[in-house]
């Protein structure tokens, strides 16, 4: 497998990786600044409520990722046909689905407010956020399916900048948390309204068989992303409250590595969906190498400037996490690699990983019930969880490669 030759022959993919990494780093940096800005300018009680609301927003955005992935796959497989009808129909279908789910969310407002420990007055605005998150992935899915990577990244950057500006306006004018919630929604509505009508597929011929979304696959993709988010969110709930602050600080440092490593995940799905089966393995390996190197560079920076970073980020607080940062970051690289491998399997409509993800969730609960007294305990728990997940996912990848090789030889 000559990767250097493959890269030479596919310079567009290499350029797309560079564009995605540059813009992705900028987007992640702005998101990080957004969190710091809110932390420094919201009063303590409001910031606690914001964190609870952010958890809900994170959850409601998972279906959006699933829908975006499903549309990317469908558009890539049918890009030689006229997709205008599919674009209109899928958008209308998602509007109806989003409306129903949002109304159910609104009807259950008292229960949701109680579980999330927030005021019920925030539920209506969160139901709007849920509606928007389910409708707006169509445009991004089309851009990725048609491999318009620069356009996709520019949309992402615009949304991030606008979110920051809206958050700044909300804080400086004392508009309250409702406006901050809208800062997560308004940018995607604007970009969708502008971009979706402009997207045109190259093909003029209509497919004889109706092109439509497979909602069973969307549900399985949603379940995949939901379970993938559990290992680095459930830990903050399960960890001993006495060490939660320090562990939360360590977790944040690890998440910087994680989000940096999966920056090209959407690009990878787009490329794999648009690749022939023979080229998919090479494109996957290139994506995994880039992902690992990105995480490794961040980890190296942590290693060289641990104390300086802690001083900058936490103003010298949480020094007890210094000895764990590098090791924890390495485990996050393993976790992000697992994420990349699992999402790559979605292109082939393979969902065997769901059983592994569910088993890892159970393992996480068991470990924290058995070993959860100190910061070191929480650190060991997470390293074990990420390590087990990485090994099992790697075995799935190896099995699928040998399986596909066997089929190709048989032919």
Secondary structure, 3 states (H helix, E strand, C coil): CCHHHHHHHCHHHHHHHHHHHHHHHHHHHHHHHHHHHHHHHCCHHHHHHHHHHHHHHHHHHHHHHHHHHHHHHHHHHCCCCCCHHHHHHHHHHHHHHHHHHHHHHHHCHHHHHHHHCCCHHHHHHHHHHHHHHHHCHHHHHHHHHCCCHHHHHHHHHHHHHHHHHHHHHHHHCCCCHHHHHHHCCHHHHHHHHHHHHHCCCCCCCCCCCCCCCCHHHHHHHHHHHHHHHHCCCHHHHHCCHHHHHHHHHHHHHHHHHHHHHCCCHHHHHHHHHCCCHHHHHHHHHHHHHHHHHHHHHHHHHHHHCHHHHHHHHHCCCCHHHHHHHHHHHHHHHHHHHHHHHHHHHHCCCCCCHHHHHHHHHHHHHHHHHHCCCCHHHHHHHHHHHHHHHHHHHHHHHHHHHHHHHHHHHHC
